[in-house]
C-alpha cells in the first residue's frame, strides 16, 4: 500500500471524490496581554477586521448552500450575532478602556454575556449563550489566524475527515450538505456509520493510525464506502477510474428504481413489509421515494440532543405529528426515549457510567424517570389523531419492565381517549427485542405486546459480548453467528404463537446477503436505510420462499459463522450473480 | 432632542425570543434615533438582538419602547405596532 492510501471499513456505500474538510477540535488558548495607549486604535481595527473576515467567510459558505431550510436558519442566526452591536461595541470598549488585546477583550465580553444568559430562567434563552459562543469562537479563530472548527460549517460538497464524530455532531449535517465522511474511529455498526447510511452519505470508518491530524484542508480525496479505500491526493488516472465507477453505481441504482412501487413478495407468494429507519423528519420524503411502506424505526433521542432543556409534551406532539403526517397513509413505529449508551444527553443530568451500554438506558431510564416516559407516551398517543402510530419500547430485559410499560401505556391511553383523542385507541404497543434476556423469554413477553421488533445491533453485540466500536474485536461481530440465528428464530416463533408480527430493525435487516435467511427465519417486516429498499424488493420478487427455507435448513446446523457466511455467500452469489458481484466483488 | 416613550404588552406566544428580537432590531435599525427597550429596571439597545434577548421579555410582560432622535416618534410608532402585531408571528 502506498503512502497516499488508507484503508478502513466501508461504512456507508458510495464513492465520493472531493476536497477534505478536517474537523479539528483543538483547545483554543486565548492570549491575554495589556496594550499601550497608542496601540488602541490599531487593536480595535484588528477586532473589527476579524468580524468582517468571519462575516465574509460565513457568507461564502452560506452562498454555496443549496439547502435554505434548517441549515439556512442556523446560518442566518449566526449573521445576526456577528452583526450585533452589543458584541463588537462592548469588546471595543474593553480594548479602549481596559487596554486589553483584542482576543482578551472579546473573550471577556463573551464571558459576561454567558453569565447574563446563564442567570436566566428561560431554558431557550440560556441556550442562546452557546449560539453566541459559537460565533465568538469563529471570530477568535480569525483573530488568531486559525481555521474555524465544527461540522455545521463544513463547506458544501466536502468530505468531512475527523478522528471521530459524535451522534450529536452528525445530527447537525443535513442531506446533501457534504459528499462523504472519513473517520479514524468507528466500525461497521457504530453511530457514525448508521447515520451516514441513513443520510446516504458515503462513509469510510475505522481508518486508524492518527493520519487525520496531519491532513491539510482541501486535500483531494477519493473514498469508496463499500471497500473502505481512502485515496489521498490521487493522480488523474485514479480519479478517472473512480469517477467511472461512481457513474456505474448510479446506473445500477437507476435500474433498481422500477422496483420501488412494487411489493416485496416472493414468486410463491410470501410477502415481506419493507420499512425505513428514519432519524430526521426531512428524510421521510426520500424514504417514500425509495418505496418504503412505513417507518419501522423512528428514534426520538434527537429531540433531546443538542439542547439544555427537555422537550415538553406539546413540542414532542408537534414533532411526532409531523412524522405521522409525512408517512401517511403508512404507519410509523416510534421508539420511546433510548438515552444512554454512546448518546449522552445534555438535557438530563446523568451521572457518568463506567459501562453505559449496560447501564441506565431505554426502559430502565423510563422506569427511573416515569414522568419523562408518561409525557412522551401522552404525546405519542395524541399524535395518533393524525395518522398511524406504533409505540416501541427499547432495552427490555425483564417481564416486569414490559408489564410496567404496558400499564403506563394503557393508563395514559384511557386518559387521552377520555379527553377526546380517539386516535389513541388504535395505537399498537411493541417491544424491542435487543437483549439476550428478552430474546430467551420472548414467549413470555409476546402475549403482552402487539408486535415485536428485533434490534439486531444491540442484540448481536450483547449476545456475542462484542463491543461493535472496538476495532480489536470488531471481527467477532458477526450477524450470521449461529447464536444470533437461533435467537432470531426463537423470537419469531414466540411472535407467531402469540399471533403477532416480528419485525427487524438494525443493520442486519438491510443487508441483501441476509434476505433469504431472515425470510426463512420468519421475520415479517424489515426496516432499513431507505436506499437499501429497491434492491431488496428486487431480490424478494425474484426468489421463492422455498429456496430461502432450504438455505436456512442447510446452514442452521453449521457450527461457525464463517461456515454459514461462506455457504450463504455462495448460494446468493450463484443465484444473483449480478447483484452480488456488486456487493461481494470488492472483497 | 426629541424623546418619545410608550409602554406596551408583549402578546406573542414565545415572547421576545430570537426571531422576534431579530425582527425588532431589524426595524429599529431603519431609524436614526437611539432606541432602547426597557423592562422594569433593565434596558437593552434596541438595535442589538443579543441585548434584546437578554431582557427575557415573556408573553404578558410590559415593556417600554424609548427612542431619542429626530425620527423618535416614527420609530416608537413602528416598533409598538410590531410588538402589538406579535412580531408578524401567527399566534
Interface residues (C-beta under 8 A of the other chain):
Chain A: X77 X80 X81 X84 X85 X86 X87 X113 X116 X117 X120 X121 X122 X124 X125 X128 X132
Chain B: X14 X15 X17 X18 X22 X25 X45 X47 X48 X49 X50 X51 X53 X54 X56 X58
